[in-house]
Amino acid sequence: MYGIAIRLTGAFKDYFKEVIYGGIDGIVTTFAVVAGFAGAALSSDDTTQFTFLIVLLFGLANLFADAASMGLGNFLSVRSDKDLYLVHRENERVGLTANPANERVETIRILEEKGFSSEDAAKLADTYRSNEEYWLDFMMHHKRELSDPRGDNEVLTGLATFSSFIVFGSIPLLPFIVEQSGDAATTFIYSCIGTFIALILLGLLKWRVIGGRLASSLVEVVLVGGTAAVLAYIVGTFFAL
């Protein structure tokens, strides 16, 4: 069980960026929908009921549409990075095969820039030439300055973004689902509190995975996400019914 937990933690760390990115975007964009219709619920009971329905309709539509858009966008982004990397890698392979002497000189230059002496750089370059795949990896990283995305899983990357968006983005909507006939102003306050709690959860998640200081993780996520949420609210109030 402990080994499984370690593997799951490692897999989660691999997609931690997507979880944070999807989570914050889900919270902020869904809260923007809530804020946009918040003012309409302050006039009458009939308007309140109608506005609750609108918030849920547009909120859920936004939630799933944006989650799918972000998930598919990440999927295509990783796939495109892989395709681009493979094209550059094949071009570099052709260069190593067709002009090994020139590529050796380039390798020596790179190594010298990294602090190696001319003699050591030449020895290392000759060593790299004996292992074409490693030499190719070296040139891709240090000459073309491209990281290797071949180990990235575009499906899991897209799913991580989609799932995080749905989970965290649904929190600002929960008060409108639970209190469909309640006071609109109070419900909106609950939504604001839920948004704040969701950001705290993301901060705790960041701290748990990355480590470091708990206060720094919380302040960073809450400050960034909270600023975006406040801006979303300000913009949303211009469209209040």
Secondary structure, DSSP 8 states (H G I E B T S, - for coil): -HHHHHHHHHHHHHTHHHHHHHHHHHHHHHHHHHHHHHGGGGS-HHHHHHHHHHHHHHHHHHHHHHHHHHHHHHHHHHHHHHHHHHHHHHHHHHHHHH-HHHHHHHHHHHHHHTT--HHHHHHHHHHHHTSHHHHHHHHHHHTS-----TT--HHHHHHHHHHHHHHHHTGGGHHHHH-TTS-HHHHHHHHHHHHHHHHHHHHHHHHHHH-S-HHHHHHHHHHHHHHHHHHHHHHHHTT--
